[in-house]
Amino acid sequence: MAFQGGDCDAAKRMVDAGLARLASCEPADLTAAAAAVFAPDCRFHIAHPFNELDGRDAGVETFFAPLKRALHHCGRTHAIVAAGVFNDAVMVAVMGHYRGTFTQDLVGIPANHKPVWLRFGEIHRIADGRIAESWMLPDMLDLIRQAGIWPLAPSLGAEAMWPAPGGNARALSPADAESGSASFDLVLAMHAALGTFDGRTLESMDLAPYWTPDFAWYGPAGIGTSFGLDGFRTVHQIPFLTAFPDRRGGQHVGRIGDGDFVVTGGWPSVTATHTGDGWLGVPATGRPVGMRVMDFYRCENGLIAENWVPLDIIDLLRQMGYDVFARLAHLRGHPRTSL
């Protein structure tokens, strides 16, 4: 894996400052703020219901402008900013939150007129000093939760705001390719262990050598947070493997190792067939699915200490025949009245 430290440092600073400014600028300055960070022909891949958008103007009009109208005092905080080179392109990944007072409905999600924190994971491909392509996973299901409506079965894990990294890691620090390469090798070895599942027993995957004993796994809304290997297995791994026993991962649009941080993600990153009952309360459908998912890891002393997992749950459920936004509309008094 090749890294270019200087390019990565400049890209990290540009993305960190530019996207923070875009979130907090005045509406009249939105176009100029977007032009400073996104190329005119930037392609956006955003969580459902935004999906695929071509061009900077489409990204502004469809995602950024409505989000800023919905969140009064809108701002953006970054918990992780990591950079590296993947397929000869500089990539910058960001994990953090949009925050503001939710005063205007957004894509059918009712405003609650209270502060909200919309968490996100993003991977950006940089070309000629600006973002040329973006993969963005705002957790829209968690925004629905914060609005006071829950359209699914109860989460098995804890639902809460994602914390910033622990340990000695900093959100924005100089790119560290050497340590990042070692961190990435650790995560890649853990991924290989996940691939040894024999379809019958969890013990066929020897994961303990790769994680700290009390590691934190921060899942998306619908799954929730757990601690330690026992918590990870009961909250996420057992339900997931039961529902998607043939899952296949590693189809990444970006791979980054930067100091203690590792980021991977794809569109989709995981493909599978939904053949098992009960995941998020949905019976088996037999449908093939693709999962828009990212993983942000923090490593510590040769082990993985924390893992944040942005995942487009709403899009995944849509592929399984469950329309979260239709359910939301029904709960708000606007049910479907015909087939």
Summary of the structure (lengths in Angstrom):
residues: 339
radius of gyration: 19.4
end to end distance: 52.1
largest distance: 59.4
contacts: 1146
relative contact order: 0.14
helix: 32%
strand: 35%
